[in-house]
């Protein structure tokens, strides 16, 4: 499956492991939805192994909610021309809150990253007895973040944490122990995770999970 990632909104993911893979069978199907698109293909979107672990906020601010998110979204396309399917796969949340302080509920998302730090590069000879070249690189993947001002509540805001372009009849995206926060919320916060598949022709199908209480 060909994938080109592009960040949209929401979620701090300082410790995220985000990747795209071909879909395989796993235990723990949480929810799914399907639709027949304009070309007669059946588009199926699923959420698997979703877990949002709410924790006490590290900043000890009563207006902050903090959690760690693990889960995956998997899609399947069947029918005529399924192998030629192209579209977009999104993950995100519906966020419910009773009210805010008017300074904005803030979300941010940072793409996972890595770099090489004094790493031995195999097959690169620099004249030393080891035959390896030690290198240190800058981050090898781009990172980005954004904040959204949701104004005063009560309200429900839908935000896509990230979006990837996909191609082929099957595929998926997984996030492992991503770190998320909401700041500026007074009262309780509910998160309803969703996954959405959108074809390049504009057909879409979305599946929503059960709400998770971040109080």
C-alpha positions as CSV (number, residue, x, y, z in Angstrom):
1,X,0.0,0.0,0.0
2,X,1.3,3.4,-1.0
3,X,1.1,6.0,1.8
4,X,1.9,9.7,2.0
5,X,1.3,11.1,5.5
6,X,-0.1,14.5,6.2
7,X,-0.9,15.9,9.6
8,X,-4.2,17.6,10.3
9,X,-5.0,18.4,13.9
10,X,-5.1,17.3,17.5
11,X,-3.2,15.1,19.9
12,X,0.3,15.4,21.3
13,X,2.2,12.3,20.3
14,X,5.6,12.7,21.8
15,X,5.9,8.9,22.3
16,X,3.9,7.8,19.3
17,X,4.7,4.9,17.0
18,X,2.7,5.6,13.9
19,X,2.9,3.4,10.8
20,X,1.0,2.1,7.9
21,X,0.8,-1.6,7.0
22,X,-1.1,-4.1,5.1
23,X,-4.2,-5.3,6.9
24,X,-4.0,-8.5,8.8
25,X,-6.4,-10.4,11.1
26,X,-6.3,-9.4,14.8
27,X,-8.4,-10.0,17.9
28,X,-10.3,-7.1,19.3
29,X,-12.5,-5.6,16.6
30,X,-14.2,-2.6,18.3
31,X,-16.5,-1.3,15.5
32,X,-17.0,-1.2,11.8
33,X,-19.1,0.4,9.1
34,X,-19.4,-0.1,5.3
35,X,-20.9,1.6,2.3
36,X,-21.2,0.9,-1.4
37,X,-19.6,3.6,-3.4
38,X,-20.6,5.1,-6.8
39,X,-18.6,2.5,-8.6
40,X,-20.2,-0.5,-6.9
41,X,-17.3,-1.3,-4.6
42,X,-17.9,-2.0,-0.9
43,X,-15.8,0.2,1.4
44,X,-15.3,-1.2,4.9
45,X,-13.6,0.8,7.7
46,X,-12.8,-0.8,11.1
47,X,-11.3,0.2,14.5
48,X,-9.3,-2.5,16.4
49,X,-7.8,-2.7,19.9
50,X,-8.7,0.9,20.8
51,X,-7.5,1.9,24.3
52,X,-7.4,5.4,25.7
53,X,-5.7,5.4,29.1
54,X,-6.6,8.6,31.0
55,X,-4.0,9.7,33.5
56,X,-3.5,12.4,36.0
57,X,-2.2,15.5,34.1
58,X,1.5,16.1,34.6
59,X,1.1,19.8,34.9
60,X,-1.4,19.3,37.7
61,X,-3.8,21.8,36.1
62,X,-7.4,21.1,36.8
63,X,-8.2,22.3,33.2
64,X,-5.9,19.8,31.6
65,X,-6.9,16.2,30.5
66,X,-4.1,13.8,29.6
67,X,-4.2,10.3,28.0
68,X,-2.3,7.7,26.1
69,X,-3.9,6.2,22.9
70,X,-3.3,2.9,21.3
71,X,-5.3,1.4,18.4
72,X,-5.5,0.8,14.7
73,X,-7.8,1.5,11.8
74,X,-8.1,-1.0,9.0
75,X,-9.9,-0.8,5.7
76,X,-11.0,-3.3,3.0
77,X,-12.4,-2.6,-0.5
78,X,-14.1,-5.3,-2.5
79,X,-15.9,-5.4,-5.8
80,X,-15.1,-4.3,-9.3
81,X,-11.9,-2.2,-9.5
82,X,-11.0,-2.7,-5.8
83,X,-7.3,-3.1,-6.7
84,X,-7.4,0.4,-8.2
85,X,-8.8,2.0,-5.1
86,X,-7.2,5.3,-4.0
87,X,-8.3,7.5,-1.2
88,X,-7.6,8.8,2.3
89,X,-7.7,7.2,5.7
90,X,-8.2,9.4,8.7
91,X,-8.1,8.8,12.5
92,X,-9.4,11.3,15.0
93,X,-11.8,12.1,17.8
94,X,-15.1,13.7,18.5
95,X,-14.5,15.8,21.7
96,X,-17.3,16.7,24.0
97,X,-16.9,19.3,26.7
98,X,-19.5,21.2,28.9
99,X,-17.7,24.6,28.6
100,X,-14.3,26.2,28.3
101,X,-12.8,29.4,29.6
102,X,-13.0,31.1,26.2
103,X,-9.2,31.1,25.7
104,X,-9.6,28.0,23.5
105,X,-9.3,24.3,23.9
106,X,-5.9,23.5,22.6
107,X,-4.8,20.3,20.7
108,X,-1.6,19.5,19.0
109,X,-0.1,16.6,17.1
110,X,3.5,15.9,16.5
111,X,4.5,13.2,14.0
112,X,6.7,10.4,15.2
113,X,10.4,10.9,14.5
114,X,13.8,9.3,14.8
115,X,17.4,10.1,14.1
116,X,20.7,8.3,14.0
117,X,23.1,9.2,16.9
118,X,26.7,8.1,16.4
119,X,25.4,5.1,14.4
120,X,27.5,2.6,12.6
121,X,26.6,2.6,8.9
122,X,27.2,-0.8,7.5
123,X,29.1,-1.0,4.3
124,X,30.6,2.5,4.5
125,X,34.4,2.4,4.9
126,X,36.2,5.5,6.2
127,X,39.7,4.1,6.6
128,X,39.3,3.1,10.2
129,X,40.0,-0.4,11.4
130,X,36.3,-1.1,12.0
131,X,35.4,-0.3,8.4
132,X,32.3,1.6,9.6
133,X,31.4,5.3,9.5
134,X,29.9,6.8,12.6
135,X,27.2,9.4,11.7
136,X,24.7,11.6,13.5
137,X,21.7,12.8,11.5
138,X,19.0,15.4,12.1
139,X,15.4,14.1,12.5
140,X,14.7,11.9,9.5
141,X,10.9,12.5,9.4
142,X,9.1,15.9,9.3
143,X,7.3,17.0,12.4
144,X,4.4,19.3,12.7
145,X,1.9,20.6,15.3
146,X,-1.2,22.8,15.3
147,X,-3.6,24.3,17.9
148,X,-7.3,24.8,17.5
149,X,-9.5,27.4,19.3
150,X,-12.9,25.8,20.0
151,X,-14.3,28.8,21.9
152,X,-16.8,28.5,24.7
153,X,-18.8,25.3,25.3
154,X,-20.9,23.4,25.7
155,X,-20.0,21.7,22.4
156,X,-18.8,18.8,20.4
157,X,-15.8,19.3,18.1
158,X,-14.5,16.7,15.6
159,X,-10.8,16.8,14.9
160,X,-8.7,14.5,12.7
161,X,-5.4,13.7,14.4
162,X,-3.8,12.6,11.1
163,X,-4.6,11.6,7.6
164,X,-2.8,9.3,5.1
165,X,-3.3,8.7,1.4
166,X,-3.8,5.0,0.7
167,X,-4.0,2.8,-2.4
168,X,-5.0,-0.8,-2.9
169,X,-7.8,-3.0,-1.6
170,X,-6.6,-3.4,2.0
171,X,-4.5,-1.5,4.5
172,X,-4.3,0.1,7.9
173,X,-2.8,2.7,10.2
174,X,-1.8,2.0,13.8
175,X,-0.9,4.2,16.7
176,X,0.9,2.9,19.8
177,X,0.8,4.7,23.2
178,X,0.4,8.2,21.6
179,X,0.3,10.9,24.2
180,X,-2.6,13.3,24.1
181,X,-3.7,16.3,26.0
182,X,-6.6,18.8,26.1
183,X,-6.1,22.1,27.9
184,X,-8.6,24.8,28.8
185,X,-11.6,22.5,29.4
186,X,-13.7,23.2,32.5
187,X,-15.7,20.1,33.5
188,X,-15.6,16.7,32.0
189,X,-14.2,15.7,28.6
190,X,-15.4,12.8,26.5
191,X,-13.4,11.4,23.6
192,X,-15.1,9.4,20.9
193,X,-12.4,7.9,18.5
194,X,-13.3,7.5,14.9
195,X,-11.8,6.2,11.7
196,X,-12.9,7.4,8.2
197,X,-12.1,6.1,4.7
198,X,-12.6,8.6,1.8
199,X,-12.3,7.6,-1.8
200,X,-10.7,10.0,-4.3
201,X,-14.2,10.3,-5.9
202,X,-15.6,11.6,-2.6
203,X,-17.4,8.6,-1.3
204,X,-16.8,8.2,2.5
205,X,-17.6,5.9,5.4
206,X,-16.9,6.6,9.1
207,X,-17.0,4.3,12.1
208,X,-17.3,5.7,15.6
209,X,-16.2,4.0,18.8
210,X,-17.6,4.2,22.3
211,X,-17.0,7.5,24.3
212,X,-14.1,7.5,26.7
213,X,-14.3,9.6,29.8
214,X,-11.2,11.7,30.5
215,X,-12.3,13.0,33.8
